[in-house]
């Protein structure tokens, strides 16, 4: 119930291409879905987040697509750049439940963008 | 941009010793967390703290762990008697109401030898 499943484990994309990372969850009480970017030796940095009342959110080259009925959400990185090479984690949380704010993370996707 | 500050960045300790990891959350935030990330694995929730008390803790957060907010700015994680398997990156995080501004620190790499 508390798991967030993330795929793929690793991804190689050419510069300028689209990177797509997918996540699925089971707990229908989750109502906050952030994506974090992590560089080696650094903490996770919030990229973009979505609430379940919208199906898509875009910030610059990063877009979250959210499918509430399928309990899935994905991150699209348009025009991928070598500087985007990092590990990406999806996460989920229930803002108002007993575990308020505790983020459940996916296992991460290591993205490599080739020049 | 406001930051969550963690010290030290790297701590090496002998098995069985006590360690204290320190964090300064963003000043107007109300909710504080510790997470752990074993090398190459996902980030795992340890404990949440609000209104000067623990809100929730995971099964990882056993009696060897404790947290404290000794003053208005610091938030600490203490491991009483470290084990080899406690070796990991420990991240502090904080946010305002409704998860606004959920920010992680750069972490403390704990190595237990």
Interface residues (C-beta under 8 A of the other chain):
Chain A: X32 X34 X36 X41 X42 X43 X44 X45 X46 X49 X89 X91 X93 X95 X98 X99 X100 X101 X102 X103 X104 X105 X106 X107 X108
Chain B: X4 X6 X31 X33 X35 X41 X42 X43 X44 X45 X48 X55 X56 X58 X91 X95 X98 X99 X102 X103 X104 X105 X106 X107 X109
